[in-house]
């Protein structure tokens, strides 16, 4: 089935594709929609994922997957949270991942309690008033310095004690199996299989 994904982030699509092997994942531009950028006014990962999924569904009438994800740091009261992509921008230009990671490490300088969790919420919109939500996490700790060259975003500064690696040091297969997005996608793929939607 062709499944639209309400994102212009190619990294997210690349991570999701192998997790939905029975489906062809398409970006808004693949459906001829240019400049898709709904305003994320929600106060939770679910609300923002739903806003995106519903907006693209209304434009296309086709089953749409919305994703909202981010990093929640315990010592920062859950920040950057839903503001992870815009962290440090102060309403201006979006910072590079390197700058965001440097800022995060600076905020946590001298802090010993460094627990954190990546959160991913997936919303499948398959009717005007029909949707399904799955939310998953990957718990870890913020490192003292970036490590690893894989992944993207905050991956180099999130350490997984059980594996003695940062997320950026995982292979793509390892990441797909245990990550917040990987776990949410596995559950959503199973739901999609049970729904047997046309598309």
C-alpha positions in Angstrom: 0.0 0.0 0.0 1.1 3.6 -0.7 1.3 5.4 2.6 1.9 9.2 2.8 4.1 10.4 5.6 3.4 14.0 6.7 7.1 15.1 6.8 9.6 16.8 4.6 12.4 15.3 6.6 14.2 12.8 4.4 16.1 11.3 7.4 12.8 10.3 9.0 11.6 8.7 5.8 14.9 6.8 5.5 14.5 5.4 9.0 10.8 4.5 8.5 11.1 2.8 5.1 12.7 -0.5 6.3 10.2 -0.6 9.2 7.3 -0.7 6.8 8.5 -3.3 4.2 5.0 -4.0 2.9 4.3 -0.3 2.1 5.6 2.3 -0.2 6.2 5.4 1.9 5.7 8.7 0.1 6.6 12.3 1.1 4.0 15.1 0.4 6.1 16.2 -2.7 5.6 12.7 -4.1 1.9 13.3 -4.1 2.4 16.7 -5.9 2.0 18.8 -2.7 4.6 21.5 -2.5 5.4 23.5 0.6 3.5 21.2 3.1 4.2 22.8 6.4 1.3 22.7 8.9 1.7 24.9 12.0 2.4 22.7 15.0 0.3 24.3 17.7 0.0 21.2 19.9 1.4 20.9 23.4 2.3 17.2 23.1 3.9 14.9 20.7 0.5 13.3 20.0 -1.2 16.7 19.2 1.5 17.7 16.8 1.7 14.3 15.1 -2.1 14.4 14.7 -2.1 17.9 13.3 0.4 16.8 10.6 -1.4 13.6 9.7 -4.8 15.2 9.6 -3.6 18.1 7.5 -2.1 15.9 4.8 -5.1 13.5 4.9 -7.5 16.4 4.2 -5.4 17.4 1.2 -5.2 13.9 -0.3 -7.9 11.7 1.2 -5.3 9.0 1.5 -4.0 7.1 4.5 -1.4 9.3 6.1 1.2 8.8 8.8 2.2 11.7 11.0 5.3 11.6 13.2 6.4 13.9 16.0 9.4 13.1 18.0 12.0 14.6 20.2 14.3 14.4 23.2 13.1 14.9 26.7 15.8 15.5 29.3 14.8 14.9 32.9 17.1 17.6 34.4 15.6 20.2 32.0 12.0 19.5 33.0 11.5 17.5 29.8 13.0 20.1 27.4 13.7 20.3 24.6 10.7 17.9 24.1 8.3 19.0 21.4 10.6 21.9 20.7 13.6 19.6 19.9 13.8 20.6 16.2 13.7 24.3 17.1 15.9 24.1 20.2 18.1 27.1 20.6 16.7 28.9 17.6 14.7 31.6 19.5 12.3 31.9 16.6 15.1 32.4 14.1 17.1 30.1 11.9 17.1 26.4 12.9 20.4 25.4 14.4 22.5 22.6 13.0 22.5 19.3 15.0 26.1 20.0 16.1 25.1 23.4 17.6 22.0 22.0 19.3 24.1 19.2 20.8 26.7 21.6 22.0 24.0 23.8 23.6 22.4 20.8 25.3 25.8 19.8 26.8 26.4 23.3 27.9 23.0 23.4 29.7 23.9 20.2 31.5 27.4 21.2 32.5 28.0 20.2 36.1 24.8 18.2 36.2 25.2 14.5 37.3 21.6 13.3 36.9 21.5 13.0 33.0 18.6 10.8 32.3 16.7 11.3 29.1 14.3 9.7 26.7 13.7 9.9 23.0 10.0 10.0 22.3 8.2 9.1 19.0 4.5 9.5 18.4 3.0 8.1 15.2 -0.5 8.9 14.2 -2.2 7.1 11.3 -5.1 9.1 9.9 -7.3 6.9 7.7 -10.6 8.8 7.7 -11.8 12.3 8.6 -12.6 11.1 12.1 -10.6 8.0 12.2 -7.0 7.7 13.5 -4.7 5.5 15.5 -1.9 6.6 17.7 1.2 4.7 18.9 3.8 6.3 21.2 7.2 4.8 22.2 10.4 5.8 23.9 14.1 5.0 24.1 15.6 5.8 27.5 19.2 6.8 28.0 21.6 9.3 29.4 23.1 12.5 28.0 26.9 12.0 27.5 29.6 14.5 28.5 30.7 14.8 24.8 29.3 13.6 21.4 30.3 10.1 20.3 29.7 8.3 17.0 29.0 9.3 13.4 25.7 7.4 12.6 22.1 8.5 12.9 21.2 12.2 13.1 20.1 14.9 15.4 20.7 14.2 19.1 22.0 10.6 18.5 25.6 11.4 19.3 24.8 12.7 22.8 22.4 10.0 24.0 24.1 7.1 25.7 22.5 3.7 26.2 24.1 2.1 29.3 22.8 -1.4 28.4 24.7 -1.4 25.2 27.6 0.9 26.2 27.1 2.9 23.1 25.5 6.2 22.0 22.6 6.0 19.5 25.1 7.3 16.9 27.3 4.3 17.5 24.5 1.8 16.6 24.2 0.1 13.3 21.0 1.0 11.4 19.7 -2.4 12.1 20.3 -2.1 15.8 18.7 1.4 15.8 15.6 0.2 13.9 15.1 -2.6 16.4 15.4 -0.6 19.7 14.8 3.1 18.9 11.7 5.0 19.9 10.8 5.4 16.2 11.6 1.7 15.5 9.4 0.4 18.3 6.5 2.7 17.4 6.8 1.8 13.7 6.8 -1.9 14.4 3.5 -1.6 16.3 2.0 0.7 13.7 3.0 -1.7 10.9 1.2 -4.5 12.7 -1.9 -2.4 13.1 -1.8 -1.5 9.4 -1.6 -5.1 8.5 -4.7 -5.8 10.6 -6.6 -2.9 9.1 -6.1 -4.0 5.5 -6.6 -0.5 4.1 -6.8 0.1 0.4 -4.3 2.4 -1.3 
